[in-house]
Amino acid sequence: MKNIHKKNVRRKKGERVVDGTINLLLLLVGIVSIYPIWYVLIASVSSPVAISTGKVLFWPVGFNLDGYTNLIKNKDIWIGYRNTILYTAAGTAFDMFVQIPAAYALSRDRLPGRKWITTLFIITMYVSGGVIPKYLLVSSLGLINSPLSLILPSCISVFNIIVARSFFQGSIPESLFDAARIDGCGYTRFFLQVVLKLSPALLAIIALYCIQGHWNTYLVAEMYLYDKEYFTLQQIIKQITANLDTSLTEFMDADEMLQIMQEKQLLKYSVIVVSVIPMVILYPFIQKFFVRGVMIGAVKG
Amino acid sequence: MPSSLCPIVSFYPKCASHSFLRTLLRIVELISEKACDKMSPSNTEQKASFNRMIGKRNKRNQIQDDMKIMRRKILRKEIWRHRELYIFLLPALVALIIFSYIPMYGIVIAFQDVKFGSPYGQNEFIGLYHFKRFFESAWIGRILKNTATVSIAHSIFTWPLPIVLALLLHNSNSKVIKKLTQTFSYLPHLLSTVIVVSIINVFCAGDYGLINIFLRNAGMDRISFFGQPAWVVPLYVISAVWQHMGYEAIVYLGALSAVDEELMEAARIDGAGKLKCIWYIQLPLIMSTVTTMLILNIGGMFSVGADKMILLQTDLNLAASEIISTYVYKTGVVGMQYGFSAAVGLFQNVINLIMLISVNKLSKKLSGSSII
């Protein structure tokens, strides 16, 4: 009896060590995940001298808002911000307008030709013309250096369509439509008034994917837009965070150069913070949709 | 549903252009008819008339013919009944054809001498000239090697770590820590590539980077992360793991939550510790998800995108950071050698497709189910 008790205690001790290790490791992962973002945040409000001597680690040192005052003066950033918001709003609306009705249509089993059309969509996931033919197409459509180049060509995401399709298949039975049809309701009205109202979670997930995609677009924008007037926020950030142009600094004395360097450094931190903020504000709302989105997407198409 | 309750403007014009709709339906009908009966319609008709001529038309044939006519009638009715759904599909199909299928045709420029200002895909045909130039160029060996290195390293490190994280999360007994880690580790997934590279820059820059400040304070030489080819792959892979680990763990967490609690209970009563439960119960039960993800990883291996590499690239680390996709971007969009660049892109796409198909075959053999 005593022996068993001893063994139990020992095992409990062992279990406790395992639990402790697991929690410790998790905490470590959490810290490593958030620390880079946290560091940028505290560095953006610290004094450059403290940063360059390595005093800024966990809390801001020499609190100041110089980076942000410089940022407000910088016109490019606000143009980029405005453009990105416009592109994201218009792009997301257009994406949803194209994708959601199509996904609903493809989710109806009785639709003749459904398999063929689905295959037509899925093929494009695996075979594509590549970057250059698409670029030439966009340019021959006259969309180069036009904001439409960021909205029209990317409006189809086969992945989103498949996610939405499997959602509709699972949650909107055809019998529901049959019931509505007896009351004299067509597909269009049924879709607008019943289907959309029954799937707010799906709409949120697809919108989330679209918003994320449009907000973060960089290389495509770099390819299609060359007027600074149309630049996206990401392009502006790239320009600001790229290393200091050395040709400019040759003609300055050391002090002046150091100051410009420091200003530029602070600007770098603050611009990162400012561009991440919208996502972080949205984040608590979308976190649960994240998980649901992966789960719906995991269902094989 | 009474119409007074729903005063709504439908964005799809119901009977806008009837004739157009009918032609469209006819096309869909033709396509799906082929799917419906294996014999092509013209063939059946011929057969029927032939039979009639000889006068050997037996009952069975007639029934078959009648059924076919019936089926076609039903099909036509079904298509007409679903007409609104075809209009739902129309915007997506138009966009798909314009922005996915026309560029597929546009790949012909890989075999053409592209002249500036000529209409889309219509140039002088020059055969495999661009491919020859690519295979004979001095860069090809290095580019292929870099692409392979980056993608293999990427797959090796981004595949197992999310599994470990998911197991840790699932077995943690502290709700607070679990929630905290989940929240923090999903967050980087939302950041854009530009921001991620900027953050790498904040930590690894030559003079202001946090790591170099530390090294200097410790009296060591600073490391030029962006100036040495050897650092390209580590920077790429570490940042990818940091950014996506939490998000990718979600899939495994889903698989783990399906593990039967009774099984765990039984094992615990038999005296198995937590580690044993993880090793002998949880891991084997999520193995199918694990292999699927691995196979998907390998299948997408050579499709490393240009975004991040272009941003990590400097003149000094070009020897390791030039991969196929960045080369396509630079020769095509920047250098305007459209034909050549399209040829290189086509080469990459073909390799991708071969990888994907062979991986799919492999998974069919191993697990009995195909991924695609």
Interface residues (C-beta under 8 A of the other chain):
Chain A: R11 G14 E15 V18 D19 I22 N23 L25 L26 L27 V29 G30 I31 V32 S33 I34 P36 I37 Y39 V40 A43 I51 S52 T53 G54 F97 V98 Q99 P101 A102 Y104 A105 L106 R108 R110 L111 P112 G113 K115 W116 I117 L120 F121 T124 Y126 V127 S128 G129 G130 V131 I132 P133 K134 Y135 L136 L137 S140 L152 P153 S154 C155 I156 I161 A180 D183 G184 C185 G186 Y187 T188 R189 F191 L192 Q193 Q212 W215 N216 T217 Y218 L219 M223 Q234 I237 K238 T241 N243 Q265 K268 Y269 I272 S275 V276 M279 V280 Y283 Q287 F290 V291 V294 M295 A298
Chain B: M1 C6 I8 S10 F11 Y12 K14 V28 E29 I31 S32 A35 L75 E78 I79 H82 E84 L85 Y86 I87 F88 L89 P91 A92 L93 A95 L96 I98 F99 S100 Y101 I102 P103 M104 Y105 G106 I107 I109 P119 Y120 G121 L165 L168 L169 N171 S172 N173 S174 I177 K178 L180 T181 T183 F184 S185 Y186 L187 P188 H189 L190 L191 S192 T193 V194 I195 V197 S198 I199 N201 V202 F203 A205 D207 Y208 L210 I213 F214 R216 N217 W242 M245 G246 Y247 I250 V251 G254 G271 G273 K274 L275 A306 D307 I310 L311 S325 V328 Y329 G332 V333 Y338 S341 A342 G345 L346 Q348 N349 L353 L356 I372
